[in-house]
Amino acid sequence: MLKQLLKNSKDYCDHRLERMIKEKKTSQFRTLLDSQNLEFLLEAHNGISAKIAEESGFKGLWAGGLAISAQYGVRDSNEASWTQVLEVLEFMSDATSVPIMLDGDTGYGNFNNVRRLVSKLEQREIAAVCIEDKLYPKTNSFIGGNKQQLADIDEFCSRIKAGKDAQKDDLFSIITRVEAFIAGWGLSEAIKRAEAYHQAGSDAILIHSAMTNPSEILAFKEEWGDRLPVIIVPTKYYSTPTEIFTEAGFSIAIWANHMIRSAIEAMQQTAASIIQNQSVVELEDRIASVSEIFRLQGVSELLQAEELYLPQQPKTKSAIILAASRGSAMGSLTEQQPKSMLKIKERPILSHIVDVYNKHGIREITVVRGYQKEAIDLPSLRYVDNDDYADTSELVSFEKALLGIDVNQDLFVSFGDVLFKPYLLQLMDGFEDEVVIVVDTQWQDSVNKERAADYVHCSEPHSRDSYSHEIFLKVSAENLDPKIIDGEWMGVVKFSKNIIPTLKESMNKMRQETDFNAAKFHHLFTHLVSEGTRVKVVYTTGHWLDIDTLEDLLGAGNFL
């Protein structure tokens, strides 16, 4: 019995060890190197490009010297130090689970530099390094072949041997890049050097060529045979059908600079468009969203970790933003997006509203979407959809949002097309009443603009003395007699946590007694008052902007 337990334990440990080895990045790279199929590596030059390459399906990455130098804005001539390259590699390795091979140039010096480099790469879980047989500092292989100076064979072999002796993981790979074709020394020199590097311990040969056809690398492979795996970089002979590389028996093909080149092209076009149009409106549907950046950065994991590790602050307030309507008065501006996503100072209206709540300490925000709901995609918000937005009004959206609200928190509610200053939230927080609304005393502006407004009649009109009195709502409507109008509701209300169950009951009654689909907030306020709930009124002037027209939108920048 004991023997069987020991055997089972040993089998389990062996299986676990084998699985761990298979999962290592060095093991993954060796699998690519020894594959019977032609495998591919894609260039990456920072964490986000590495993650994109992995998500696209690449099984391995090439940390290209040209690309890393370019993202620093320096030349590919060892102008970026090897420690700066290591820093980039660390971010790339942390961001991905696939193996990375570093374009290690010449090894950044002699044998001593190479063995220290290998040690530092292993610490960062880099699977392989490729070193080229040229002198330090290197010259890019595509810059003037007559300027390429090759290293002495014996001296270069000392770099390989030192690197192999320095590695702690037997599966770490040192690839040697033969530059004989680049320097114009021909096939025989290429074979001679490759064999010497083979004997020195190289794990594979990268044969390089600057020709626009593959004749040199194919001649090398035919002469070389299968002594070691052979890697190619078809930057110049890219038009060669991939089947030719497969039939020749190459191990890996590296697409060595295409991510940085495509990024440069995209950035140039974006910059030119912005400077020409002095706007980003035409770009927004052609570039990555901010939420996509957050996704690639792993923001969602951080939010989960914060919930797990950080001390939880008591949540005392939440907010609902009603943004289901289109805003048809804006015409063609809202054909592809709702009004709440129109831009003011290069950011959506909704984003500015969220900022105000955040500055007030409110992080739990629910947005009700409807028209073109996919266009509303700001991060870190809770979304509720009112798919019947075209046939329903404000209270239906509000009711849907209430279903997921924590009843143990006070609740602010506002509209997705109403901008307001933090002052209004501070003002309302000064009162403990169950319902608090802010009312603009300059209500005549709404009448002059001939726009719909929620007018109020209160227990006392605004006056110099009214600040010292308790003032409550008597009735609210869009068509009040001007003789009794005391102000206009600004579209922001605070409900105490104690009133939320009553709100739900009141809306249930309204659903039975009225056309609830057409009901608005002024109907709810009036209904609450009729049932005995006191709605506290806070008079003020300004501090808000209802964006109803294109004129309002254009003037919103000054308001902000």
C-alpha positions, 0 to 999 in steps of 0.5 A: 500500500505504501509503495503504491502511494509513493509511486502515485506521488512520484507519478504526480510530481513527474507529471507536474514537473513535465507540465511546468517545463512545457509551460515555460517560455523557453520550452515553447520557443524550442517547440517552435524551433524544432517544429516540422512546420514553418513557424512565424514570429512577429515584431513587437517593441513594447508591452501593448504591441506584444499583447496585440501580437499574441492576441492575433495568434502569434506563438512567439515574438521578435523584440526587434532592435530596429523597432525598439530603437525607433520607439525611443526615437534613436538610430538602430546603432546601439544608441539605446543602451542595452539596459534600456532595451532590457526595460522594454523587454521586461514590460513585453514579457509581463504583458504576454505568455508567449516566448520572446526572442531578443534581437540582441545585436552583437551582444553589446560587447565581448564575451563578458557582455554576452554572458551578463546579457543572458543572465539578465534575459533569463531573469525576465523570462525571455526565451532566446537571444539572437546575436550577429557576427558584427562589431560593436556598435552595430550598423543596421544590415540594410544600411550600406553593405560596404560599411558592414564589418564582420567580427573575427570568427574565433572572437565571435565564437567566444561570445556564443560559448560564454553565453551558453555557459552563463545560461541556467535554463538548458532550454534557453536558446542562443541564435547566431545571425550570419551576416556574410551575405550582408557584407558581400562575402558570399556563400562559402563564408556564410557556411564556414561561419555557420559551422563554426558557430554550430560547433561553439554551441549555437542553437540555430542559425539566422541567415540574413540577406538584403536581396529582394529575392530569396536566392541567397538564403535558399542557396545557404539552406541547400548547402547547410542541410539540417545541421541546425534549424535555420531562421530567416527574415524576409523583410526585403524578399517579402513577395516570395510565396511562403510555400517556398520557405516551407518547402526549403525546410526553414524553421522560423520566419520573422516579420521583423518590423511591421508593427512599428512601421504600421504604427508610424503610418497610422500616427502620421495620418492621425496627426495630419488629420488633427492639424488639418481639421483642428478636430478629431470628429472624423477620426473617432470611428477609425481609431481604437477607443479608450476602452480598448486601451483599458482592456489591453492594459488589464484595467478590469483586473486592477478593479477586481484586485482593488475590491479584494485588497484595498480597504473598502470605503463605505459607499454612501451615494450612487448616481443614475444618468438617463441617456436613452434618448437620441436628441433628434433636435441635433439632426445629423449629429445624432444619426450614429450616436446619442446626444450624450456622446456628442463631444465638448472639448474633445470629450463626450457630454456623458464623460463630463457629467461622470467627472462631476460625480467622481469629483463629488466622491461618487464612483457607483454610476449607472447609465441608462442607454437606448438609442445607439446603445453600443456607442455609449462605452465609457469604462467603469460604469454600470449600464442598463438598457432601455430598448423601448426608448422610442416609445417610453419616457424618463420614468421607464428608464429610471425604473429599469435603473432602480432594479439594480441600485443598492437601497442603502445609499443616497441616490442622485439622478440626472439627465445625459444632456444636462451639464452641471457644476459640482456646486449643485451636488454640494448644495443638495448634500447640505440637506437631509430631506428625503427628496431634494431638487435644485431650482433655477430662479431665472426660469424665464430663459426657458420660456424665451428659448421656447423649449420644454422645461419642468416648471415648479410652484413652491410653498414660497417664491424665491426672495432674499428671505427665502434662504432662511425658510424651509421651502417645498414643492407644491406642484411641477409641470411643463405647462404651469400658469406663468403667474405661479411659476417659481422656477425651473427644475435643473434636471438633478435630484437627490433621493435619500436611501430611505425613500427609494422603496417608496419611489418604487411603490409610487411608480407602481401606482402610477403605472396602474393609474396613468400612461406610465410610458409617457410619464416624466419626473415632474409627474413623479414629483407631483405624485410624491407630494400628493401622497405626503412626501415633502420634496425639498426645494433649493433655489439657486441661479445658473450652474447648469446647462441643458443641451437642447440645440446645436447652439447649446452644444457650441456654447457648452465649452464656455460653460465648462 
